[in-house]
Structures are given as C-alpha cells and as structure tokens.
Amino acid sequence: MSRLSDYQLLCFDVYGTLIDWEGGILAALQPTLANANEQFSREHLLTVFHELESKQQRLTPDMPYSQLLATVHPHLAERLGLPPPSAADNTRFGDSVGNWPAFPDTVAALRRLAQHFKLVVLSNVDRDSFAKSNAGGLQGIPFDLVITAQDIGSYKPDPRNFEYMLRAVQDTFGIEPDRILQTAQSQFHDHRTAREVGIKSVWIERPGATMGNLDEPIFDWRFDTLGEMADALEKEK
C-alpha cells in the first residue's frame, strides 16, 4: 500500500510529536538553571536529559512518568554542576508534563485526520499526565484509544509496548497491523521498533528536534509537521 488513505488507524507518540516535549522540558528546567553560573546550549541540555531519562526508564520501567521525571531532576542538576534541587523542586519538574504546550498545528491536524483514521495514543507517560495534556494543550481531542507506559509497565522503545498496542487495536477495532501507521517524531522511541514489529511509520520530523534522533532515520512517509500530513491525506482524495 502506497497511499496514506489505504490505512485505517494512526498510532501516535504524543510528546515530541503532538506536544512540544523539548520546549516543555526546557521551560520546566528554568528555575533550576537560574542557579547556573554558565550558559548551556539547548542541544547540551536536551542530550544530557535524554541520556538520564532513558537510563531511568530502563532501570525502573514500571515507575510512572511524572515520578520518573522527579527522580531524574536531581541527577540532571548534578550533571550540570548545579546545586541539589529541593524535593519540592523535583516534584514540580515531574508535574510539569501537563503544562507542556501542543505544537501550533497539532489540534487542527488531528481533527482533520480523525475524519479518516482511528486515533490511538501509545505514550511514554502516566495516565494522569496524559489526561492533563489532553484537557490542556490538546483541547480535549477524543482519541479512540489511549495506552500509556503505566498501562503496560514498560517504556518505548521496548517491543512490549508495541505488541501490547497491536493486541489492543485488534481486540478493540479488529484492525490488523498492516492497516496501522505509527506516527511519531522520535526515531529512537518509535520508528525503529515499529519496523521490527512490522508496522509502517510516518516520521513527523519536527525540524530542529534533538531528542530521539538517529543517524539513519527509518520511515515510510516523512513530513515536517502533522499539518503537512493532513494536507497530503486530503490531496489523495
């Protein structure tokens, strides 16, 4: 199948694809960085954060994401040579997820795509954090199915997350894997494992993104934004 419209369901990564994950992290770090005696580049901050986050996800795959962020926060401060944050600072950082903004094109594009596809979430967060994001930046978009890392007990790129999603989609909608498109920014978290389990993927590249990139990207379609993907779908009709 070579047309987007041949597929029936989009499985979304949320943070990095629909929600500005990197901007949200950097904004949440500002109180911590206020104590810094030097300036750190965006790329350095995000690279160190991604390394620590991925390590913690491997160590504690069943830890809810907001708690995981709170756990990572003091390690990040230490790596940056900053004073140890307070417990309240760590909690505040972990609870920031629901305040991270959606990309400007996200909500309108989701509404357009929903006219053709089932919309499913497969996200590396906890249920409460996603609920806050959906009520906030995502403006209450009615996803057809929401699956979080908390539901599964592991974090992407673990294949278990994708296998869980495939079973849930089959049980709920009767849709086979060859009718699903994994739609995501992160090559590390999504595209590589999607290919391993036999799912085609759409890379929403989000130019300028740092976290989750790989030297040799894997994808079947590529767009800079979700809005461009919606445009491409409508041109097929």
N, C-alpha and C positions, 0 to 999 in steps of 0.2 A: 504494500500500500504506500503510495507516494503523496497522498493528499492529507492535509490535516483533517478535513471533513470525513475521512474514512474511519476516524477513531470516535469512540463513544465517551471516554472518560479522561479527564485530566487529574493527575495526582500531583499536588503542589507541595513543594517545600515552601515554607512561609517566610522565615526570617532570612533575608538576603534576596528573596525573590519578590515577595509581596510587601514585606515590611523592611524598612531600611535598617537592617541589623547593624551594619558598621557605623552608621551615623548615630544609632541609638546607644551602642556601646561607648562611643567616644563622648557623647553628651553625658552619659552616666558616670564617666570617669573624671569629669571636670572638677568636682570637689576634691578628689584625690590628687589630681595634677596641680591644683592650686598651691600645694606644698612643695612643688618641684623647683629646684634651682636651675634647671636647664629645660630647653625645649625639646620635645620628642616629635619625630615625624609621624604622620598618620600611619604610614606603612609599618614603622617600627612598633608602634603601639598595638596595631591590629595583628601583626605577625606574632608578637610575644603572647598576646591574649589568646590567639587561636591555638598556639602550641600548648599553653596551660589548660585551656578548655578541653581540647581533645584528649590530653593525658588524663584529666579528671574524669571524663566520660568513660574512658577505658577502665579506670580504677573503680569507679562507683556507677555502674551502668543503670542501677535502679534508683539513683538519687534524683529527686525532682529538680527540674532545671533551675528554678529560682534559688533553691538551696545550693545547687552546684555553682551558680554564679557567685553566691555569697562566699562559698568555700574558696573559689579561685581568686577572689578580690585581694586578700592579703598576700597571696603568692605573687600576684601581678605587681603590687606595690613594692614588694621585696626585690623583684627582678629589676624594677625601675630605680632602685635605690631610694625609695621614698619612705617616710615614717610609717610604722604599722598603723593601719586604719582601726577605728573602734569597731566593736561588734555591731553598733547601730549603723555605721558606715557600710559594713559588709552587707547587712540586711537591706539597706536602701539600694545598694547596687543590684542585689539579687531581685528586688521587687520592681526594678525599672522596666522590665520587659514589656509590661502592658502599656507603657508610655512611649515606646518606640514608634516613630511615625511610619505610615504607609508611604510608598513611593507615589508621586503625583498621578501616575497613570493607572494605578492598581485597581481601584474600585470600579471605575467606568469600564475598564477592560474585563474584569470579572463578570460584570453584568452582561456584557456582550457575549462573552464566551459561554455563559450559562444558558444561552438560547440554543446552543447546540450540544454541549457536553454536560455530563455529570461532573460536579466539582468535589474533589476529595482532598483532604489535608493529611499529609504524613509529615509531622513536625517533630523536631528535637526539643520540644518544651514540655512543660507540665500542663495539665488541663486548665488550672486556674489562670496561668499566664496567657494561654491562648484565648480563653474566654474574655479576658481584659482587652487583648488586642482586637478581637473580633467586634467587641462592643465599642471600641475606640476607633483606631485608625482604619479598620476595615469596614466600619459603618454598618455592622450587622449583616454582612453578606451571608445568605443562607446556604452554607455548604451542605452537600448531600451526605457527607460522612466525614467525621473528624477523628483522626488517630494520632495520638501523641506518644512520645517516648515513654511517658509514665504508664500508658496503657500496655506497652509491650515489655518494659523492663530492660530496654537497651537503647542505645543511641545509633543513628546512622553515622557511619556507613555500614554498620553491621547488617549482613544479609537478612537476619531475622526480622528486621523492621519491614523490609520489602516483602518478604514471604508472608508476614502477618497481614500486610495490606492486600496482597493478592487473594488470600483466603477470604478476607472480609468483603472485598469487592465481589468475589464470586458468590459468596453466601447472600449478600445484600441485594445485588443488582443482576447477578447472573452474567456478568461481563468477563470475558476471557482476557488473558494478558496481552494478546495481540491487538486488542482494541483500546489499550491504555497507553497514555503518553505521560511519562514522568516529566514534570515541568519545573525547572529549577535553575538557580544561579550556580550553586556550588558543584564543581566537578568532583571534589573530594568526598562530599557527603552523599551525593545523589547519582551523578551520571555514570560513574564507574560501576557502582553496584547494580544500578538499573540494567546496564548492559550485561552484567554477569547473570542476572536472573531472567533475562530475555525480554526486557521492556524497552521499547523505543523511547527516545527522550528529546525534549525541546530545551535548548540552552537559552535562558534569559540572561544574557551576559552581564547586564548592568555595568557598562564600561566604567573603569576606574576601581572596580571592586578588587579587594586584596585577598580576603579570606576565602579559602576553598578552591583557589585556582590550581591547575596542574599544567605542566609544561606542554603536554599533548592532550588537548581537550577532546572529549568524546561527546558526540551529539548527532542527532538525525536532522534537526532543524535548529537554526540559531537566529535569535532576534535580540536587539539591544534592550527592548522593553516589552512588557506584556501587551501594551497597547499596539505595538507593531505586530505581535502575534494575532491579535484580534483583527487587525486590518487584513492580514494575509488570509485568515479564515474567510472573511467576508468577500474577498476577491475571488475565492474559489466557487462561490455560489452563483 
